[in-house]
Amino acid sequence: MSQKLPKPTNFIEEIIVRDIKEGKHGGRVHTRFPPEPNGYLHIGHVKSIVLNFGLAEKYGGLTNLRFDDTNPSKEEQEYVDAIRRDVRWLGYDWGDREYFASDYFEDLYAMAIRLIKAGLAYVDDSTPEEIAQHKGSPTQPGTPTPYRFRTIEENLDLFHRMRNGEFPDGAKILRAKISLDSPNMHMRDPILYRIKHEHHHRTGDKWCIYPMYDFAHGQCDALESITHSLCTLEFMPHRPLYNWFIKKLDLFPSRQIEFARLNLTYTLMSKRKLLQLVQDGHVNGWDDPRMMTVSGLRRRGYTPSALREFARRVGIAKRDNMIDMALLEFVIREELNKTARRVMVVTDPIKLTITNYPDDKEEWLTIENNPEDKDAGTRQVPFSRQLYIEREDFMENPPKKWFRLSPGGMARLKGAYIVRVDSVIKDDKGSVSELLCTYFPDSKSGQDTSGIKVRGVLHWVSVPHAVEAEVRLYDRLFKVEDVAAAAAERPIEDLLNPDSLIIIPNAKMEPSLREAGPGVHYQFMRKGYFTLDPDTTPGKKVFNRTVTLKDTWAKISRKASS
């Protein structure tokens, strides 16, 4: 009886199902995630991680984690550790299948020797400028450099001496001898090895020649018997070259399949430019919550499940497109709306004094934790004569349909009583500093017999019970939609959103937040979703805003287009 397979949902899965049914590679599915350890993983990598590990899970296969560490000048152990941490945090485990391209340096060197002996590779002394000139153009055939005619014996001797460190950086390269007139520029005698006297984070100073990615990529897949090698679309023109190496070296025929990379509005997907942001001090490290790195998103309060769900909703396509940042924010907002505990926090306080409430009285009111989750329970919140409310919840000369407080106006305090503003106290600068109010004892929430009808409901914090904490209001780092296009024409600092981080040093919080711990999400009523930051100390808590309650950028976009 034929194996019953899960229904494919994209073109890659259709290929895999067909391969399994045809018995290709014995019906195996073996993928890999091959990051270069030259920076931290970003949101674009999440799509690839979810795809590779997800396919293996769905079709009973395996996934390798393989580090492409072929360029020691840009790679560090810090990045290796961060990548491992991020992939695990996203919920995936590669078991004992962790590999490095450097594991195969001897194998790759031996393959290069085989190509030289077959007359298919040669050592070239040309400069990069000379190589570019000899390569021609897409409409003009290339011409051979003088070194293309070296003998096999001479090439073997020179390549051996390159490995032994006899030549300085840039003095010589090893090139494949394929074609000088192919319409595919990648086939015009591509570079296989270059000299780099650089310390490698794993192999130390053992090597001073390193393979190019185009030479290492396909062979590493073959050495690991990868059945489906998934790459983004920019690698499609490279595929004939990878297949040429596989054929000439008689290696395992991994199948490369290309898909569209993730392009996200208001976001950079270049590790080189993300590194520039870090080095130039525009952000506070790779895990700055404004960065679209996995570590930055984790610190900001994004969850693994939300990022996996985002990757699934984006889907797998054959053409590049631009995904709206609003989708990412919607996915995390949708999850946190169901799970986050509602709490009351005042970020820009003015004092509200209830003149007819006894000085020495306090009440502990029962307030629900999450109306979306019946099992979330309730909590006790203290109420007293003096409260903090948000400055924005009071207006001296309000417009029509203003449902919050104003002189003589009334509103309900969340979970408590209806109050009326009787008088306004201002400071020396004319700013409102205190509201003197009357409360209606028979208007208590859940027991209201006052007959008073109000539409406004305000959050508040009891002054004598308030806990102070730092609140960081994070927003999008860039103010333009297509950051990559804009960065090609303008300095990156011109593209930064000046309001991407607003720090409120002494927000007033209800006392339940004194016990807030890491990894727990809260909805600060009418302010957004928040979680504790690692900067928190025993003496002061720090909260990061994960996302606003609504898509505030939609309004900005409409204004910009009008």
C-alpha positions in Angstrom: 0.0 0.0 0.0 1.4 3.4 -1.0 2.5 5.8 1.8 -0.1 8.4 2.7 1.6 11.8 2.6 0.4 15.2 4.0 -1.2 17.4 1.4 1.3 19.9 -0.2 0.6 23.6 0.4 3.2 25.1 -1.9 5.3 24.3 -5.0 8.3 23.0 -2.9 6.1 20.5 -1.1 4.7 19.4 -4.4 8.2 18.6 -5.6 9.0 16.7 -2.3 5.7 14.7 -2.5 6.5 13.8 -6.1 10.1 12.8 -5.2 8.9 10.6 -2.3 6.3 8.9 -4.5 8.9 8.2 -7.2 11.3 6.8 -4.6 13.9 9.4 -5.3 16.8 9.2 -2.7 15.0 6.2 -1.2 12.0 8.5 -0.3 14.2 10.5 2.1 13.7 14.2 2.8 16.9 15.8 4.2 17.2 19.6 4.3 19.7 22.0 5.8 19.8 25.6 7.2 23.2 27.0 6.2 23.8 30.4 7.8 27.1 32.3 7.5 28.3 33.2 11.0 29.0 36.8 10.1 26.1 38.4 12.0 23.0 37.7 13.9 19.9 36.0 12.3 17.1 38.4 11.3 13.5 38.1 10.4 14.3 37.0 6.8 16.2 33.9 8.2 13.1 32.9 10.2 11.3 32.2 6.9 14.1 29.9 5.8 14.4 28.2 9.3 10.6 27.5 9.4 10.7 26.2 5.8 13.6 23.8 6.2 12.8 22.4 9.6 9.1 22.5 8.9 9.4 20.4 5.7 11.5 17.8 7.5 8.9 17.6 10.3 6.0 17.4 7.9 7.5 14.7 5.7 9.4 12.6 8.3 12.8 13.9 7.4 15.9 15.5 8.9 17.4 19.0 8.9 21.1 19.8 9.4 22.4 23.1 10.8 25.5 23.9 8.8 27.6 27.0 9.3 29.0 28.4 6.1 32.3 29.5 7.7 34.4 30.1 4.5 35.3 33.8 5.1 37.3 34.1 8.3 37.7 37.9 8.0 34.0 38.4 8.9 33.0 35.4 11.0 33.1 35.0 14.8 32.3 32.5 17.4 29.9 35.0 18.9 27.7 34.7 15.8 27.9 30.9 15.9 26.6 30.9 19.5 23.9 33.4 18.7 22.6 31.4 15.7 22.4 28.2 17.8 20.5 30.1 20.5 18.1 31.7 18.0 17.2 28.5 16.1 16.6 26.6 19.4 14.5 29.5 20.7 12.3 29.3 17.6 11.5 25.8 18.6 13.8 23.6 16.4 16.4 21.0 17.2 19.0 19.6 14.8 20.1 16.8 17.1 23.7 15.7 16.4 23.5 17.1 12.9 25.6 20.3 13.4 28.2 20.8 10.7 30.6 23.5 9.4 31.9 24.1 6.0 35.3 24.1 7.7 34.7 20.4 8.5 35.1 19.8 4.8 38.1 21.9 4.0 40.3 18.9 3.4 37.6 17.3 1.2 37.1 20.6 -0.8 40.9 20.9 -1.2 41.0 17.3 -2.5 38.2 18.1 -5.0 40.1 21.2 -6.2 43.1 18.9 -6.8 40.9 16.5 -8.8 39.7 19.4 -11.0 43.2 20.5 -11.6 44.4 17.0 -12.6 41.4 16.8 -14.9 42.5 20.0 -16.6 39.4 21.8 -15.3 41.0 24.3 -12.9 44.0 26.6 -13.1 45.9 29.1 -10.9 45.5 32.7 -12.1 47.8 35.6 -11.2 45.5 38.3 -12.6 44.2 41.2 -10.5 40.5 41.5 -9.8 40.4 44.3 -12.4 42.1 42.2 -15.0 39.7 39.3 -14.3 36.7 41.5 -14.7 38.0 42.8 -18.0 38.7 39.4 -19.4 35.3 38.0 -18.3 33.6 40.2 -20.9 29.9 41.1 -20.4 26.6 39.4 -20.8 26.6 40.5 -24.5 30.4 40.1 -25.1 32.4 36.9 -24.7 35.3 36.8 -22.4 39.0 36.3 -23.4 41.5 34.0 -21.7 44.1 35.4 -19.3 47.7 34.3 -20.0 47.5 31.9 -17.0 44.7 29.8 -18.4 47.2 27.9 -20.4 49.4 26.7 -17.5 50.1 23.0 -17.4 48.5 20.7 -15.0 51.9 20.1 -13.3 52.4 23.9 -12.9 48.9 24.4 -11.5 49.3 21.6 -9.0 52.6 23.0 -7.8 51.3 26.6 -7.5 48.1 25.5 -5.7 50.2 23.4 -3.3 52.4 26.4 -2.6 49.3 28.6 -2.1 48.2 26.3 0.6 51.6 26.4 2.2 51.4 30.2 2.5 54.1 31.1 0.1 52.1 33.9 -1.5 50.5 37.1 -0.1 46.8 37.8 -0.2 45.5 38.5 -3.7 48.6 37.2 -5.4 46.9 34.2 -6.9 43.5 32.5 -7.1 42.3 29.1 -8.3 39.7 29.3 -11.1 37.5 26.6 -12.7 38.2 26.2 -16.5 34.6 26.1 -17.8 33.7 28.7 -20.4 34.5 32.2 -21.5 31.5 32.7 -23.7 28.6 31.3 -21.6 25.6 33.7 -21.4 25.7 32.8 -17.6 28.5 35.0 -16.2 28.8 32.6 -13.2 30.1 29.9 -15.7 32.9 32.1 -17.0 35.8 30.5 -15.2 34.6 31.2 -11.6 37.0 31.6 -8.7 37.3 28.5 -6.5 39.9 29.6 -3.9 41.5 32.8 -2.7 44.4 33.5 -0.4 43.5 34.9 3.0 46.0 35.0 5.8 43.3 35.2 8.4 42.8 33.4 11.7 39.8 31.2 11.5 37.5 30.8 14.5 37.6 27.0 14.2 40.7 26.0 12.3 43.0 28.7 13.6 45.9 29.3 11.3 45.9 25.9 9.6 44.6 27.3 6.4 45.5 30.4 4.4 43.4 29.6 1.3 39.7 29.4 1.6 37.0 28.2 -0.8 34.5 30.5 -2.3 30.9 30.0 -1.4 30.0 28.9 -4.9 32.6 26.1 -4.7 31.7 25.0 -1.1 27.9 25.2 -1.2 26.9 22.4 -3.5 29.7 20.1 -2.4 28.8 20.5 1.3 25.2 19.6 0.4 26.5 16.5 -1.5 28.8 15.4 1.3 25.8 15.5 3.7 23.5 13.8 1.2 21.0 16.7 1.3 18.1 15.8 -0.8 16.5 19.2 -1.2 18.7 22.2 -1.1 16.5 25.2 -0.6 17.9 28.6 -1.6 16.5 32.1 -2.3 16.0 33.3 -5.9 19.3 35.1 -6.2 21.0 31.7 -6.3 19.1 30.5 -9.4 21.8 31.7 -11.8 24.3 29.8 -9.7 22.6 26.5 -10.0 24.2 25.5 -13.4 27.6 26.0 -11.7 26.7 23.9 -8.7 25.4 21.1 -11.0 28.7 21.3 -13.1 30.8 20.7 -10.0 28.5 17.8 -8.9 28.7 16.2 -12.3 32.5 16.7 -12.8 33.3 15.4 -9.3 30.7 12.6 -9.4 29.0 13.6 -6.1 25.6 13.0 -4.6 23.1 15.0 -6.7 21.3 17.3 -4.2 18.5 19.2 -5.9 18.5 22.9 -5.5 15.1 24.6 -5.4 14.8 28.4 -5.3 12.1 30.4 -3.5 11.4 34.1 -2.9 13.2 35.6 0.0 11.4 37.7 2.6 11.2 41.4 1.9 9.6 43.3 4.7 8.6 47.0 4.7 10.5 49.4 7.0 13.2 46.8 7.4 16.8 46.0 6.4 17.6 42.4 5.4 21.4 42.9 4.9 23.6 41.7 7.7 26.3 44.0 6.5 24.0 47.0 6.9 22.7 45.7 10.2 26.3 45.5 11.4 26.8 49.1 10.3 23.8 50.2 12.5 25.5 48.5 15.4 29.0 49.8 14.8 27.8 53.4 14.1 25.9 53.4 17.4 22.4 53.9 15.8 21.2 51.0 17.9 22.4 49.4 21.1 23.7 46.1 19.8 22.4 43.3 17.7 19.6 42.6 20.3 18.3 46.1 20.3 14.5 45.7 20.3 14.3 48.0 17.2 16.4 45.6 15.2 14.6 42.9 13.1 17.1 40.3 14.4 15.7 37.3 16.1 17.5 38.3 19.3 16.1 41.8 19.0 12.5 40.5 18.4 12.9 38.2 21.4 14.0 41.0 23.7 11.1 43.1 22.4 8.7 40.5 23.4 7.9 38.6 20.2 7.2 34.9 20.8 8.5 31.9 18.8 5.0 30.8 18.0 4.1 34.3 16.5 7.2 34.3 14.3 6.5 30.8 13.1 3.0 31.8 12.4 4.1 34.8 10.5 6.4 32.7 8.3 3.6 30.4 7.5 1.2 33.2 6.6 3.8 34.8 4.3 4.0 31.5 2.5 6.4 30.3 -0.2 6.4 32.0 -3.6 8.4 31.9 -6.8 8.5 35.6 -7.2 9.9 38.3 -5.0 7.4 40.6 -3.3 7.2 43.0 -0.4 5.4 42.0 2.8 3.8 44.7 4.9 5.3 45.1 8.3 1.7 45.4 9.5 1.2 41.6 9.0 4.1 40.8 11.4 2.6 43.2 14.0 -0.9 41.8 13.5 0.3 38.3 14.1 1.9 39.1 17.5 -0.9 41.4 18.4 -3.4 38.6 17.7 -1.6 36.2 19.9 -1.0 38.6 22.8 -4.6 39.7 22.8 -5.5 36.2 23.8 -2.8 35.6 26.3 -1.6 38.9 27.8 -2.8 40.0 31.3 -4.4 43.4 31.4 -2.8 45.8 33.8 -3.1 49.6 34.6 0.0 51.8 33.9 0.0 55.6 33.7 2.9 56.9 31.6 2.2 60.7 31.7 0.4 61.2 35.0 -1.7 63.9 36.5 -3.1 63.6 40.0 -6.8 63.0 40.6 -8.0 63.7 44.1 -11.4 62.5 45.2 -12.5 65.1 47.7 -15.4 63.1 49.1 -13.4 59.9 49.6 -12.1 59.4 53.1 -8.4 60.1 53.7 -7.7 56.9 55.6 -9.8 54.6 53.4 -8.5 52.2 50.8 -10.3 49.4 48.9 -9.0 46.4 47.1 -11.1 46.0 43.9 -11.5 42.8 41.9 -10.6 43.3 38.3 -10.4 40.7 35.5 -7.0 39.8 34.1 -8.1 39.1 30.5 -11.6 39.3 29.1 -10.4 37.1 26.2 -9.5 34.3 28.5 -12.0 33.1 31.1 -9.4 31.0 32.8 -7.1 34.0 33.4 -8.8 34.8 36.7 -8.9 38.1 38.5 -6.6 40.2 40.7 -6.9 42.7 43.5 -6.1 46.3 42.8 -5.9 49.0 45.5 -8.1 52.1 45.3 -7.6 55.3 47.4 -8.4 59.0 47.6 -5.5 60.0 45.4 -5.0 58.5 41.9 -2.9 59.0 38.8 -4.6 59.2 35.5 -3.2 59.9 32.0 -2.7 63.5 31.1 -4.3 62.8 27.7 -7.5 61.7 29.5 -8.3 65.2 30.5 -9.0 68.2 28.2 -10.1 71.7 29.3 -11.8 72.5 26.1 -12.8 69.2 24.6 -14.3 68.7 21.1 -17.7 67.1 20.5 -17.9 63.4 21.3 -15.2 63.6 24.0 -15.9 60.8 26.4 -13.1 61.3 28.8 -12.7 63.9 31.5 -13.2 67.7 31.2 -14.3 70.4 33.6 -17.7 69.3 34.9 -17.4 66.1 32.9 -17.8 62.5 34.1 -16.1 59.2 33.3 -15.8 55.8 34.9 -12.5 54.6 36.5 -11.8 51.1 35.3 -13.3 48.5 37.7 -14.1 51.3 40.2 -16.4 54.3 40.4 -17.7 57.2 38.2 -16.1 60.5 39.0 -16.8 64.1 38.1 -14.3 66.9 37.7 -15.1 69.8 40.0 -12.0 72.0 39.7 -8.6 72.1 38.0 -5.3 73.0 39.7 -2.4 74.2 37.6 1.3 74.7 38.3 3.3 77.9 37.8 3.7 77.2 34.1 0.0 76.8 33.5 0.0 73.1 33.1 -2.7 71.0 34.8 -1.2 69.3 37.9 -4.3 68.0 39.7 -8.0 67.4 39.3 -10.3 67.7 42.2 -13.2 65.3 41.7 -16.3 63.9 43.3 -17.0 60.2 43.2 -20.4 58.5 43.4 -20.4 55.7 46.0 -23.3 53.9 44.4 -21.6 53.7 41.0 -19.2 50.9 41.8 -18.5 48.6 38.9 -20.6 45.5 39.0 -22.8 47.1 41.7 -23.9 50.3 40.0 -27.3 51.7 41.2 -26.5 55.3 40.5 -28.4 55.5 37.2 -25.6 57.7 35.8 -24.7 56.9 32.2 -21.1 57.6 31.0 -19.2 56.2 28.0 -15.6 56.9 28.9 -13.6 54.3 30.9 -10.2 55.4 32.2 -7.3 53.4 33.7 -5.7 54.7 36.9 -3.2 53.9 39.6 -3.5 54.5 43.3 -0.8 57.1 44.3 0.2 55.6 47.7 0.4 52.1 46.1 2.1 53.0 42.8 5.2 51.2 41.6 7.6 53.2 39.5 9.3 51.6 36.5 11.0 52.6 33.3 8.9 52.1 30.1 10.5 51.9 26.7 8.2 52.7 23.8 9.7 51.0 20.8 8.5 51.6 17.3 9.8 50.9 13.7 13.4 51.8 13.3 13.0 53.3 9.8 10.5 55.8 8.5 10.5 54.7 4.9 8.8 51.6 3.5 11.5 50.4 1.1 14.6 50.8 3.2 17.0 49.0 0.8 16.0 51.2 -2.1 16.2 54.4 -0.1 19.6 53.4 1.4 21.1 53.1 -2.1 20.5 56.8 -2.6 20.7 58.4 0.9 22.8 57.9 4.1 21.2 55.4 6.4 21.0 57.9 9.2 18.6 60.0 7.1 16.2 57.0 7.0 15.9 56.5 10.8 12.7 57.1 12.6 13.5 59.7 15.4 10.7 58.3 17.5 11.7 54.7 17.3 12.5 54.7 21.0 10.8 56.9 23.7 11.9 56.3 27.2 9.5 57.1 30.1 11.8 56.9 33.2 9.1 56.9 36.0 5.8 55.4 34.8 3.3 54.7 37.5 2.1 51.1 37.8 -0.4 49.1 39.8 1.4 47.1 42.5 0.8 43.7 40.9 3.6 44.5 38.5 6.1 44.5 41.3 6.1 40.7 40.9 6.5 40.8 37.1 8.9 38.3 35.7 10.8 37.7 32.5 8.8 36.1 29.6 5.4 37.2 30.8 3.4 39.5 28.6 1.1 42.3 29.7 -1.3 44.6 28.0 -0.9 48.1 29.5 -4.5 49.3 29.0 -4.7 51.5 25.9 -0.9 51.6 25.6 0.1 48.3 24.0 1.7 45.0 24.8 4.7 44.9 27.1 7.3 42.5 28.6 10.1 42.8 31.0 13.6 43.8 29.6 16.8 42.1 30.7 18.0 45.6 31.9 15.7 45.1 34.9 17.4 45.2 38.3 16.2 44.4 41.8 15.8 48.2 42.3 14.0 49.0 39.1 12.0 47.2 36.5 12.2 48.0 32.8 9.4 47.2 30.4 9.6 47.1 26.6 6.7 47.7 24.3 6.3 44.8 22.0 3.6 46.3 19.8 0.9 48.9 19.9 -2.8 48.0 20.3 -3.6 49.2 16.8 -1.7 49.7 13.6 -0.8 53.4 14.0 1.3 53.4 10.9 -1.7 52.8 8.7 -2.8 56.4 9.4 0.7 57.7 8.7 0.8 55.9 5.3 -2.6 57.3 4.4 -1.5 60.8 5.2 1.8 60.4 3.2 -0.1 59.2 0.1 -2.7 61.9 0.2 
